[in-house]
Amino acid sequence: MTSTTLLTRSRVLKRTALVSALGACLVAGSAFAQSTVGDVYGTATASQTIQMQNLGSGQTRQVTVGEDGRYRVSSLPVGNYRINVQQNGQTVTTRDINVIAGQSAQINFTAPAASADASPQSLDTVTVSANALASIDVASVESRTSFTADQLDKLPVPRNVVDVAALTPGTTKGDTRFGNLPSFGGSSVAENSYYVNGFNVTNLYNNLSFSEVPFQAIQQLDVQTGGYGAQYGFSTGGVTSVITKRGTNEWKGGASWVYTPAYARENEDTTYRKNGTLYRNYDRNSDNDNVYSAWIGGALVKDKLFFYGIFQSHRETGTTYPTAPGTGKGQSSTAATRDTYSDPFYLIKLDWNINDSNILEYTRMNNTKHTTNNYYSSVYGADGTPYTTDYRGQRQVKTGGDVDIFKYTSYLTDDLTLSAQWGKMKSKNSSQYIAPDGTTTKYDGNINGANNGCPYVIDSRDSTINGITQPYNSCYTSSTIDIFNGEDKRTAWRIDLDWKIGDHDIAGGFSKEKWSSDAGQSYAGGSLYYYQTNKAGQDFVSQYNYRTGGSVSIDQKSYYLQDSWQINDRFLAYIGVRNDSFDNMNGAGKTFVKQNNIWQPRLGLSWDLFGDSSTKIFATAGRYSLPIAANVALRAATSSYYTIQDYNYSGVNAQGVPTLGAPIGDLQIVNGENGSTPDPRSVASRDLKPYSQDEYILGFQHRLTSDNEFLNDWVVGAKAIYRKLNNAIDDTCDWRPFYAYGQSIGLNMDANGDKFTPPSTMPGCYIYNPGSKLTLDLDLDGSGVLRNVTIPGDKLGPKAKRSYQSVVLTAEKATDKWYVNASYTWAKNYGNTEGLVKSDNAQTDTGTTSAFDYPEIMNGSNGYLPNDRRHSIKAYGGYKFTPEWSVGLNLLVESGRPTSCFGGGNGIPYGIPSYQSEYFYCEGEVNERGHQKRLPWNWTISPNVVYTPAYVKGLTLQLDAINVFNNSKPIAISEIGERANQTFYNTTYRVPTYYQTPRYFRLMVQYDFTL
């Protein structure tokens, strides 16, 4: 579907409790869905009792060591535990350990010759520190990185989940225009899942946002980049899971202030067009950020009922100036903004230990965000300095909302655990505009409503681009407006069972959810006026009418079954399968796509090579699938408009509205969006195959042993990853094969359309698997008769292709004083589709981009994809000089993004209407994807210093310097070389549009106390 965005071994290491147990690294263990629990396992004397005591809540669990001398305690809530080994009713050994969600900690005990009167005073007590050593979890096959609350606080990175996830190997930041989102293993940014306390908080409307939890509320953050088990679904990218903090028997609280002042921020470099005129001056841009947080937690009833609560006030203000006009001076065609972002956040967590066998949890949080954009006319002075003049109005946006989660866990026996969860998420997406005179503009979702307010205006006349004339004025504040009081809702429940039986850990679960979206969008003021110049040098204007609106929904259900089989002391096999079903409904509540029984097998193997946990070889293979996003229904299956009409014009008023003359040519109905609701049978291909991807991983980890203190205890690893897209889901808008088929059976195909335009009763785009046949019921000639039609896949264009190959090398070590985690990734991301969204033109129509709309659009499309980063070096760590002083460092070195050249439009070069700058076509020939010069390498070094003065217990002062050397390389450029008959090689083509985030300093003051 066309975009509505026009711009666009030396010694064998012996296994000990200290070596085997650890805190935060790769791989995981517990089978529970979107794991919020961890396992402890190991060896002891047969018939001894292993008692796990949660030091925070007092809860205890115990199991009996088996006849083979092995034990396992599963599904433990995260936290600090004391392991008591009991014999004849007496405790003979203890260990203290921090249980990490999704990980299996191996603790082996040497059987003591204990007498019946052994007393606690003579115990051997060892504390296993979470950061003592880097772990090798031989009981798991997953690829996972975990970050604890303490690590998160001290990392010198932007304080959000995505930037922490970006520290993991094979992860890169996606195109800036999609917001702050990660790409995992070559997938698009719309193919990830995000969880809070086991509940999916991904916004399924377009998969481009999620309910985020601030740092101070996070107890643990898990990032899974591949090889995850059958309990995880709805992702072909990566999975991030947040576990929030909770109360303990000890009342603890704190407060913090995080300040990022505008005066301690640098700005991007001044940028010029190819002809030397000023393109953009960033010097007067500013950004000031304050975050205040306060929290407290403790026991309402000791050992029974616990409370944790946090409130955070975040306020950010900033000023942003737009690009300069073509002359480099004078009034810009777009407005400057003075912005205020306010997102007060609160979270409440209640935990009720009904007894040692039953736990009930409740989480409530609210992340409503209010954004106010004040717009001003912007003028560039003769010296190239921008300033503001007239006030042009205000935009008010409200996003986010409430999340409620209930979870019940029951330890039915020592080996059988039941978990049940119910949750609801609401997320607003509402906007309105207020003109300088107080007039309020809202879009109610009525696609047939009158034009209202200031229209969207683009002035691309030759005289404007070349700086000869000033652009037409306009009062619009943003190109599009979303429906007022739009809202997304998810209601979901699930039940899981985990059963340890002999050498098998068998788990299964069932989940069901309902997603609904009240959504819609239109161009500002109801229209886009796009001023252009034709080949004859005459100016004209195109009026675009783009409007969507409706209530769409998805019903989803899933189940999975998996077995982690400990074949012997050295081999663990993982066998799992997942089944998903999706039912997508349009604005009229009718099903237009239903996909049942999407089977996804998952396999894995872990080999403890020497039987001492010093070397692990592992492999995984799996299939992963995605549902169709809700937004697809809004444009593809619900009534909407997208029309274009060219006009002569005789004048333009102060709002940028032209006095229209005679129309030029016929009205263009793009993608068949003419305001009617498509017949569901005519929207999506029968037997539509699911969007799926296969992944294969082979790797190893090894702990080095050496007499050299520095070289000893490093954990090094390597793994190779291969991902291949099996089937994509997108849309085709090519009516020509249907037109030809109709003619072949004797129909008058020109009676109610033409070869590019279907009858008004039919949609203009059809959902299918690119490369596969398309089967629909269609009214071919407008007679009202539906005919079953099948078009071979090769008539509609190529098969969707995307592959990702990478080799990852890792090294990590942790001591009492310092830790380092480093990685190098070589990767290749190649194909003809990025995935669900399209960075080429920043198209957020998830699942219905302009790719595959016509076969000609795909000419030259096979190449290096936007998320291809051939080389990436990452390292982060910290060093503790004294109990009071420590420092940290984060390093990123990354090769540049591939670039392309886009052109065409208005029939150029293939005679297809519309599709401005959507073709891999420049200077009269096909220009292969990603074959232009890559963007330069970019690197950042971000250090910090942390001071915890002994004279003020609980106080922490931290100063972070992000990108301390202020390295400033472009991360995105304008790739539009041509638009219709216009060229930009001498003006804006390859001019940088986004740079690395410039240097800034951030101060954190935090005080923690215990009551």
PyMOL commands that set and color helices and strands:
alter all, ss='L'
color gray80, all
select helices_A, chain A and resi 17-20+120-122+149-154+161-165+176-178+215-217+262-264+462-465+524-526+631-637+680-682+736-744+793-795+855-858
alter helices_A, ss='H'
color red, helices_A
select strands_A, chain A and resi 37-43+49-54+60-64+70-77+79-87+90-99+104-106+124-128+143-148+171-173+182-184+193-196+199-200+218-226+239-244+252-260+271-272+278-280+286-301+305-320+330-331+336-342+345-355+358-366+369-380+386-400+402-411+416-434+440-441+456-459+480-482+486-501+504-523+528-533+539-566+571-585+591-608+615-626+640-652+658-674+691-703+715-727+730-732+766-768+774-778+787-791+802-814+818-831+863-864+871-880+885-894+921-922+925-926+938-947+955-962+970-973+978-979+982-983+992-995+1000-1010
alter strands_A, ss='S'
color yellow, strands_A
deselect
rebuild
show_as cartoon
